[in-house]
């Protein structure tokens, strides 16, 4: 991938992240009135509230994935590595060392939460409420990471 292609990809991801961030913020607002949640309550939510929960979980999943892809592109631009060969741990370490992530552990928790959401669609109310509460508890990591990415890209002039 050429330098121009890397920058074009970063611009594309930024446009996606702007939209995803707005949707995520709205989903947080819609779910906040339902929190805290427990297994007994999640199993009897009215359809509109159940839909709000599902939207929040899907937006969490999409936002984390787009943030991770963006961190990967930034890592490649800054360290001239092969983007295809970076593992999730590599991306996290690089982003931490570049000063984008304040904590590798907090970001790893968000990645784990996203992985659970992306690969498991439980019917059991205990599992469903666990997914919701995990995503809810780590939502600020996504918002903080997006803010840090924006600042880093601006300071480094990566879209100039």
ZAVOZA-910396 format. One line per 4 residues: for each residue z, x, y of N, C-alpha, C, CB. Coordinates in steps of 0.1 Angstrom, whole numbers, plus 5000, padded with zeros to 4 digits. Glycine has a CB too. Layout:
<sites>
Z:X:Y:Z:X:Y:Z:X:Y:Z:X:Y  ...
</sites>
This chain:
<sites>
5000:5008:4988:5000:5000:5000:5000:5009:5012:5012:4990:5000  4991:5006:5022:4990:5014:5034:5001:5010:5044:4976:5013:5040  5003:5018:5054:5013:5015:5064:5010:5002:5071:5014:5027:5074  4997:5000:5074:4993:4987:5080:4996:4975:5071:4978:4988:5084
4993:4977:5058:4996:4966:5049:5011:4963:5048:4990:4970:5035  5019:4974:5048:5034:4972:5048:5038:4964:5060:5041:4986:5047  5033:4968:5072:5037:4961:5084:5033:4946:5084:5032:4968:5097  5021:4944:5079:5015:4930:5078:5024:4922:5068:5001:4930:5073
5028:4928:5057:5037:4921:5048:5051:4918:5054:5039:4930:5035  5056:4928:5062:5069:4925:5069:5067:4914:5079:5073:4938:5076  5056:4913:5086:5054:4902:5096:5053:4889:5088:5041:4905:5103  5047:4889:5077:5046:4877:5069:5060:4872:5064:5036:4879:5057
5068:4882:5060:5081:4878:5055:5090:4873:5067:5087:4891:5049  5088:4879:5079:5096:4875:5090:5092:4860:5094:5093:4884:5102  5080:4857:5093:5076:4843:5096:5082:4834:5086:5060:4842:5096  5082:4838:5073:5088:4829:5063:5103:4828:5065:5085:4835:5049
5109:4840:5068:5124:4840:5070:5128:4831:5082:5129:4854:5071  5120:4831:5092:5124:4822:5104:5124:4808:5099:5113:4824:5115  5115:4804:5091:5114:4790:5087:5125:4787:5076:5100:4786:5080  5127:4796:5067:5137:4795:5057:5151:4794:5063:5137:4806:5047
5154:4803:5073:5167:4803:5080:5170:4790:5087:5167:4814:5090  5160:4784:5093:5162:4771:5100:5165:4760:5089:5149:4767:5108  5158:4760:5078:5160:4751:5068:5174:4753:5061:5150:4751:5057  5178:4765:5059:5191:4768:5054:5202:4764:5063:5192:4784:5051
5201:4766:5076:5211:4762:5085:5212:4746:5085:5207:4766:5099  5201:4739:5084:5202:4725:5083:5208:4720:5070:5188:4719:5084  5205:4727:5059:5211:4723:5046:5226:4726:5046:5204:4731:5035  5230:4737:5052:5244:4739:5054:5251:4728:5061:5247:4753:5061
5245:4724:5072:5251:4713:5080:5252:4700:5072:5242:4711:5093  5242:4697:5064:5241:4685:5056:5252:4685:5045:5228:4683:5050  5254:4697:5039:5264:4698:5028:5278:4700:5033:5260:4710:5019  5280:4705:5045:5293:4708:5050:5302:4696:5050:5292:4714:5064
5297:4685:5052:5305:4673:5053:5310:4668:5039:5298:4661:5059  5304:4674:5028:5307:4671:5015:5317:4681:5009:5295:4670:5006  5319:4692:5015:5327:4702:5010:5342:4700:5014:5323:4716:5015  5352:4704:5006:5350:4711:4993:5346:4701:4982:5363:4718:4989
5340:4706:4971:5335:4698:4961:5342:4701:4948:5320:4699:4960  5344:4691:4939:5349:4693:4926:5340:4686:4916:5364:4688:4925  5343:4689:4903:5334:4684:4892:5334:4669:4892:5338:4690:4879  5345:4663:4894:5346:4648:4893:5338:4642:4904:5361:4643:4894
5338:4647:4916:5331:4642:4927:5316:4644:4927:5337:4647:4940  5312:4656:4922:5298:4660:4922:5291:4651:4912:5296:4674:4918  5297:4646:4902:5291:4638:4892:5289:4623:4896:5300:4638:4879  5295:4619:4907:5293:4605:4912:5288:4605:4926:5306:4598:4911
5282:4615:4931:5277:4615:4945:5266:4605:4946:5271:4629:4949  5265:4598:4958:5254:4589:4960:5241:4598:4960:5256:4582:4974  5230:4591:4957:5217:4599:4956:5214:4607:4968:5206:4589:4953  5216:4602:4980:5213:4610:4992:5221:4623:4993:5215:4601:5005
5234:4621:4990:5243:4633:4990:5239:4643:4979:5258:4629:4989  5236:4638:4967:5231:4646:4956:5219:4654:4960:5229:4638:4943  5210:4647:4967:5198:4654:4972:5201:4664:4982:5188:4643:4978  5211:4662:4990:5215:4672:5000:5220:4685:4993:5225:4667:5010
5228:4683:4983:5233:4694:4975:5222:4702:4969:5243:4689:4964  5212:4695:4963:5201:4701:4956:5192:4709:4967:5192:4691:4949  5190:4703:4978:5183:4710:4989:5190:4723:4993:5181:4701:5001  5203:4722:4995:5211:4734:4999:5210:4745:4988:5226:4730:5000
5211:4741:4975:5210:4751:4965:5196:4758:4964:5213:4745:4951  5186:4749:4966:5172:4755:4966:5169:4763:4978:5162:4743:4965  5174:4759:4989:5172:4767:5002:5180:4780:5001:5177:4759:5014  5192:4780:4995:5199:4792:4992:5191:4802:4984:5213:4789:4986
5186:4797:4973:5178:4805:4964:5166:4811:4971:5173:4796:4952  5158:4803:4978:5146:4807:4985:5149:4818:4996:5138:4796:4991  5160:4815:5003:5164:4824:5015:5168:4837:5009:5175:4817:5023  5176:4838:4999:5181:4850:4993:5169:4858:4988:5191:4848:4982
5160:4851:4981:5148:4858:4975:5139:4864:4986:5140:4848:4967  5137:4857:4997:5129:4862:5008:5136:4874:5015:5126:4851:5018  5149:4873:5017:5157:4884:5023:5156:4896:5014:5171:4880:5024  5157:4894:5001:5156:4906:4992:5142:4912:4992:5159:4901:4977
5132:4904:4992:5118:4910:4993:5116:4917:5006:5108:4898:4992  5122:4912:5017:5121:4919:5030:5129:4932:5030:5127:4910:5041  5141:4932:5024:5148:4945:5023:5140:4955:5015:5162:4943:5016  5133:4950:5005:5125:4959:4996:5113:4965:5005:5119:4951:4984
5107:4957:5013:5096:4962:5021:5101:4972:5031:5089:4951:5028  5113:4969:5037:5119:4978:5047:5122:4991:5040:5131:4972:5054  5128:4991:5028:5131:5003:5021:5119:5011:5019:5137:4999:5007  5108:5005:5015:5095:5013:5013:5090:5019:5026:5085:5003:5007
5090:5011:5037:5086:5017:5049:5094:5028:5054:5086:5006:5060  5108:5027:5052:5117:5038:5057:5117:5050:5048:5130:5032:5059  5116:5048:5036:5117:5059:5026:5105:5063:5019:5129:5056:5017  5094:5056:5021:5081:5060:5015:5081:5060:5000:5077:5073:5020
5089:5050:4994:5089:5049:4980:5079:5039:4975:5103:5045:4975  5078:5038:4962:5069:5029:4955:5077:5016:4955:5065:5034:4941  5071:5006:4962:5078:4993:4963:5079:4986:4949:5071:4984:4973  5069:4988:4941:5068:4982:4928:5079:4987:4918:5055:4984:4921
5084:4999:4921:5094:5005:4912:5108:5004:4916:5090:5020:4911  5111:4997:4927:5124:4996:4932:5131:4984:4924:5125:4993:4947  5143:4988:4918:5151:4977:4912:5159:4970:4922:5160:4983:4901  5165:4959:4919:5174:4952:4928:5186:4961:4933:5180:4940:4921
5191:4969:4924:5201:4979:4927:5196:4989:4937:5207:4986:4915  5184:4994:4935:5178:5004:4944:5176:4998:4958:5164:5008:4939  5172:4986:4959:5170:4979:4972:5183:4978:4979:5163:4965:4970  5193:4973:4971:5207:4972:4977:5212:4985:4982:5216:4965:4967
5211:4995:4975:5216:5008:4979:5209:5013:4991:5215:5019:4967  5196:5012:4991:5188:5017:5003:5192:5009:5015:5173:5016:5000  5192:4996:5014:5196:4988:5025:5210:4991:5031:5195:4973:5022  5219:4994:5022:5232:4998:5026:5232:5011:5033:5242:4998:5013
5225:5021:5027:5224:5034:5034:5217:5034:5047:5218:5044:5024  5207:5025:5048:5200:5023:5061:5209:5016:5072:5187:5016:5059  5220:5011:5067:5229:5004:5077:5226:4989:5078:5229:5011:5090  5217:4984:5070:5214:4970:5072:5225:4961:5065:5200:4967:5065
5229:4965:5053:5240:4958:5046:5253:4964:5049:5237:4957:5031  5263:4956:5053:5276:4961:5056:5283:4964:5043:5284:4951:5064  5280:4957:5032:5287:4958:5019:5277:4956:5008:5298:4949:5018  5276:4966:4999:5268:4964:4987:5273:4953:4978:5267:4977:4979
5286:4952:4977:5293:4942:4969:5290:4928:4973:5308:4945:4968  5291:4925:4986:5289:4912:4992:5274:4908:4989:5292:4911:5007  5265:4917:4991:5251:4914:4989:5249:4911:4974:5241:4925:4994  5255:4920:4965:5253:4918:4951:5259:4904:4946:5261:4929:4943
5269:4900:4953:5274:4886:4950:5264:4875:4953:5288:4883:4957  5257:4877:4964:5247:4867:4968:5235:4868:4959:5242:4870:4983  5231:4880:4955:5220:4881:4945:5224:4874:4932:5217:4896:4942  5236:4877:4927:5241:4870:4915:5241:4855:4916:5255:4875:4911
5246:4850:4927:5246:4836:4930:5232:4830:4929:5252:4832:4943  5222:4837:4936:5208:4833:4935:5203:4833:4921:5200:4841:4945  5206:4843:4914:5200:4844:4900:5205:4833:4891:5204:4857:4894  5218:4829:4893:5223:4817:4886:5216:4805:4890:5238:4816:4888
5213:4803:4902:5206:4791:4907:5192:4790:4902:5207:4790:4922  5186:4802:4902:5171:4802:4898:5169:4800:4883:5165:4815:4903  5179:4803:4875:5176:4803:4861:5184:4793:4853:5180:4816:4856  5192:4785:4859:5201:4776:4852:5202:4762:4860:5215:4781:4850
5198:4751:4853:5199:4738:4859:5208:4729:4851:5185:4732:4860  5221:4731:4853:5231:4725:4844:5232:4710:4847:5244:4731:4845  5235:4703:4836:5239:4688:4837:5254:4687:4838:5233:4680:4825  5261:4696:4831:5275:4696:4831:5281:4697:4845:5281:4707:4822
5290:4687:4849:5295:4687:4863:5303:4700:4867:5303:4675:4866  5310:4706:4857:5318:4718:4860:5308:4729:4864:5326:4722:4848  5297:4730:4856:5288:4741:4859:5280:4738:4873:5277:4742:4848  5277:4726:4875:5270:4722:4887:5279:4725:4900:5266:4708:4887
5291:4721:4899:5300:4724:4910:5303:4739:4912:5314:4716:4908  5303:4746:4901:5305:4761:4902:5293:4767:4909:5306:4767:4888  5281:4762:4906:5269:4767:4914:5270:4764:4928:5256:4761:4908  5274:4752:4932:5275:4748:4946:5285:4756:4953:5278:4733:4947
5297:4757:4947:5308:4764:4953:5305:4779:4955:5321:4762:4946  5298:4785:4945:5294:4799:4946:5285:4801:4957:5288:4804:4933  5274:4793:4958:5265:4794:4969:5271:4791:4982:5253:4784:4967  5280:4781:4983:5287:4778:4995:5295:4790:5000:5296:4766:4993
5302:4796:4991:5311:4807:4994:5304:4820:4998:5320:4811:4982  5291:4821:4994:5284:4834:4998:5273:4831:5008:5277:4839:4985  5272:4819:5014:5262:4816:5023:5262:4825:5035:5263:4801:5028  5273:4829:5040:5274:4837:5052:5268:4851:5049:5288:4839:5056
5267:4856:5037:5261:4869:5034:5246:4868:5037:5263:4872:5019  5240:4856:5034:5226:4855:5037:5223:4855:5052:5220:4842:5031  5231:4847:5059:5230:4846:5074:5232:4860:5081:5239:4836:5080  5242:4867:5076:5245:4880:5082:5234:4890:5079:5259:4885:5076
5229:4889:5067:5218:4899:5063:5206:4896:5071:5215:4897:5048  5202:4884:5073:5191:4880:5081:5192:4886:5096:5188:4865:5082  5204:4884:5101:5207:4889:5115:5206:4904:5115:5221:4885:5120  5211:4911:5105:5211:4926:5104:5196:4931:5102:5220:4931:5092
5189:4924:5094:5175:4928:5092:5167:4927:5106:5168:4919:5082  5169:4916:5113:5162:4914:5126:5166:4925:5135:5166:4900:5132  5179:4929:5136:5183:4939:5145:5177:4953:5141:5198:4940:5145  5178:4956:5128:5172:4968:5123:5158:4970:5126:5175:4970:5108
5150:4959:5123:5136:4960:5125:5132:4962:5140:5129:4947:5120  5140:4955:5148:5138:4957:5163:5141:4971:5167:5146:4947:5170  5153:4976:5163:5157:4990:5167:5148:5000:5162:5172:4992:5162  5143:4999:5150:5134:5009:5144:5119:5006:5148:5135:5008:5129
5117:4995:5155:5103:4993:5159:5093:4991:5148:5098:5004:5168  5098:4984:5137:5089:4983:5125:5078:4973:5127:5098:4979:5113  5079:4964:5136:5068:4955:5139:5060:4958:5151:5074:4941:5140  5063:4969:5157:5055:4973:5169:5042:4979:5165:5063:4984:5177
</sites>
